[in-house]
Amino acid sequence: MTDNLSDISKTAAGTGVQHVFIIGAKSIGQYGGYETFVDRLAGVHENEASVKYHIACKANGEGYMDETKLSGVEVTKRNADGTVSEFTYKNAHVFKIHCPDMGPAVAVYYDKEAVKYSIRYCIENNIEHPVFYILTCRIGLYINGLVNKIRRIGGRYYLNPDGHEWMRAKWSAPVRHYWKWSEKKMVRAADLVICDSVNIEKYIKEEYAHPNTIYIAYGADVEKSSLSDDAQEYTEWLKEKGLRAGEYYLVVGRFVPENNYETMIREFMMSSSKKDFAIITNINDRLREQLESTLHFSKDPRIKFAGTVYDRELLKKIRENAYGYFHGHEVGGTNPSLLEALGSTDLNLLLDVGFNCEVGQDAALYWSKEQGSLSALIEKADSMDEDSRKEYGKRAKERIRDAFSWQFIGDEYKKVWIRR
């Protein structure tokens, strides 16, 4: 952390409450990293009188906010057609932005409109010295004008640059060029850049020489699921998916190319493992059809697409009883699904990239995208004795306790929000 942040943030005068507008997550509590982050951060600070969160979500389109999947929601505003436009969740004010169908550009539209809404909200509610925390670098085209408006109302603009969005495989070359340019514009305009990875903070400093950066990771926990191994919810899930406790490898995450599902499925099919491979994800039909045409995975009964699981305790139990966990993310910073796996699953097999290595350290095994690397590691994992697996699990949980507990992460953010 740099030393010159003394006046970066100011608590709202006369109220003792720092209002923080978080913009960039599509929803709350789903599989994306930011979706998990805003859920857990709001939870840590639910009873914190000095911080008030305002969280933007999508009202429609891919990854939209479906508040019926959350518990403890209090609807506060509806549209003319009766649909929910605002609600309170974990003491956070959540507002939904309706987006037109405009392809990839919808992400830019969504962030821009969420910032504009937040500025209007501050003016209408006389909120002083708000913090605008924007997650990822999509709105470089508009950032200077928006930041001028933010500063006119006494606000500050903080940025989480995420990982290297411009490297994601799903984008065409022109779109990647825009993301890189947008990253430069948004980083340079920020009052503070909050990086969730040591590698990302190093990159921001070297690439842009930004004077104000800080590293705050995502969080996780190591508490056991409230469900027992024979809980009906879990045993019925196993039966429905054709799985057995302790006899499946697992992956949980967004079904996108840069998470390397193709490599994981191909390598598992190459292995002689007698276990299953359970894939918990939101299905992208186009990508699934593409992988089927390439890999013909439907012919391998061990490959189980298991749909989505939004029950946190059930998902934790599924992680706990997995024989091993695969993590193939290669773009981005500290990923929540990795942290949750380290907190719950004993044996974790991670793609060997800087982001994953800095988190897992010696508490995990590593593989490359080279053909045969992961399949060989699966063979090794299959033959590992119980004591060795438990030792990896012990190290993984110690890693989470030491550096990634949600309470610790929440405390770090609170220091940033209320810094005077």
Secondary structure as the mmCIF struct_conf table of DSSP 4:
data_model
#
loop_
_struct_conf.conf_type_id
_struct_conf.id
_struct_conf.beg_label_comp_id
_struct_conf.beg_label_asym_id
_struct_conf.beg_label_seq_id
_struct_conf.end_label_comp_id
_struct_conf.end_label_asym_id
_struct_conf.end_label_seq_id
BEND BEND1 ASP A 3 ASP A 3
TURN_TY1_P TURN_TY1_P1 SER A 6 ASP A 7
BEND BEND2 ILE A 8 ILE A 8
HELX_LH_PP_P HELX_LH_PP_P1 THR A 11 ALA A 12
TURN_TY1_P TURN_TY1_P2 ALA A 13 THR A 15
STRN STRN1 GLN A 18 ILE A 23
BEND BEND3 LYS A 26 GLY A 32
HELX_RH_AL_P HELX_RH_AL_P1 GLY A 33 VAL A 44
TURN_TY1_P TURN_TY1_P3 HIS A 45 ASN A 47
TURN_TY1_P TURN_TY1_P4 ALA A 49 SER A 50
STRN STRN2 VAL A 51 LYS A 58
BEND BEND4 ALA A 59 GLY A 61
TURN_TY1_P TURN_TY1_P5 GLU A 62 GLY A 63
HELX_RH_3T_P HELX_RH_3T_P1 GLU A 67 LYS A 69
BEND BEND5 LEU A 70 GLY A 72
STRN STRN3 GLU A 74 ARG A 78
TURN_TY1_P TURN_TY1_P6 ALA A 80 ASP A 81
BEND BEND6 GLY A 82 GLY A 82
STRN STRN4 VAL A 84 TYR A 89
TURN_TY1_P TURN_TY1_P7 LYS A 90 ASN A 91
STRN STRN5 ALA A 92 ILE A 97
HELX_RH_3T_P HELX_RH_3T_P2 GLY A 103 ALA A 105
HELX_RH_AL_P HELX_RH_AL_P2 VAL A 106 GLU A 124
TURN_TY1_P TURN_TY1_P8 ASN A 125 ASN A 126
BEND BEND7 HIS A 129 HIS A 129
STRN STRN6 VAL A 131 LEU A 135
BEND BEND8 THR A 136 CYS A 137
TURN_TY1_P TURN_TY1_P9 GLY A 140 TYR A 142
HELX_RH_AL_P HELX_RH_AL_P3 ILE A 143 ARG A 152
TURN_TY1_P TURN_TY1_P10 ILE A 153 GLY A 154
STRN STRN7 ARG A 156 ASN A 160
BEND BEND9 GLY A 163 GLY A 163
HELX_RH_3T_P HELX_RH_3T_P3 GLU A 165 MET A 167
TURN_TY1_P TURN_TY1_P11 ALA A 169 LYS A 170
BEND BEND10 TRP A 171 TRP A 171
HELX_RH_AL_P HELX_RH_AL_P4 ALA A 173 ALA A 189
BEND BEND11 ASP A 191 ASP A 191
STRN STRN8 LEU A 192 CYS A 195
BEND BEND12 ASP A 196 SER A 197
HELX_RH_AL_P HELX_RH_AL_P5 VAL A 198 TYR A 208
BEND BEND13 PRO A 211 PRO A 211
STRN STRN9 THR A 213 TYR A 215
STRN STRN10 ALA A 220 ALA A 220
HELX_LH_PP_P HELX_LH_PP_P2 GLU A 223 SER A 225
BEND BEND14 SER A 226 LEU A 227
TURN_TY1_P TURN_TY1_P12 ASP A 229 ASP A 230
HELX_RH_AL_P HELX_RH_AL_P6 GLN A 232 LYS A 241
TURN_TY1_P TURN_TY1_P13 GLY A 242 GLY A 242
TURN_TY1_P TURN_TY1_P14 ALA A 245 GLY A 246
BEND BEND15 GLU A 247 GLU A 247
STRN STRN11 TYR A 248 VAL A 252
BEND BEND16 GLY A 253 GLY A 253
HELX_RH_3T_P HELX_RH_3T_P4 PRO A 257 ASN A 259
HELX_RH_AL_P HELX_RH_AL_P7 TYR A 261 MET A 270
BEND BEND17 SER A 271 SER A 271
BEND BEND18 LYS A 274 LYS A 275
STRN STRN12 ASP A 276 ILE A 280
HELX_RH_AL_P HELX_RH_AL_P8 ASP A 285 LEU A 295
HELX_RH_3T_P HELX_RH_3T_P5 PHE A 297 LYS A 299
TURN_TY1_P TURN_TY1_P15 PRO A 301 ARG A 302
STRN STRN13 ILE A 303 PHE A 305
HELX_RH_AL_P HELX_RH_AL_P9 ARG A 312 GLU A 320
TURN_TY1_P TURN_TY1_P16 ASN A 321 ASN A 321
BEND BEND19 TYR A 323 TYR A 323
STRN STRN14 GLY A 324 HIS A 327
BEND BEND20 VAL A 331 THR A 334
HELX_RH_AL_P HELX_RH_AL_P10 PRO A 336 SER A 344
BEND BEND21 ASP A 346 ASP A 346
STRN STRN15 ASN A 348 LEU A 351
BEND BEND22 VAL A 353 VAL A 353
HELX_RH_AL_P HELX_RH_AL_P11 GLY A 354 GLY A 360
HELX_RH_3T_P HELX_RH_3T_P6 GLN A 361 ALA A 363
BEND BEND23 ALA A 364 ALA A 364
STRN STRN16 LEU A 365 TRP A 367
BEND BEND24 LYS A 369 GLU A 370
TURN_TY1_P TURN_TY1_P17 GLN A 371 GLY A 372
HELX_RH_AL_P HELX_RH_AL_P12 SER A 373 ASP A 382
TURN_TY1_P TURN_TY1_P18 SER A 383 SER A 383
HELX_RH_AL_P HELX_RH_AL_P13 GLU A 386 ALA A 403
STRN STRN17 SER A 405 SER A 405
HELX_RH_AL_P HELX_RH_AL_P14 TRP A 406 ILE A 418
#
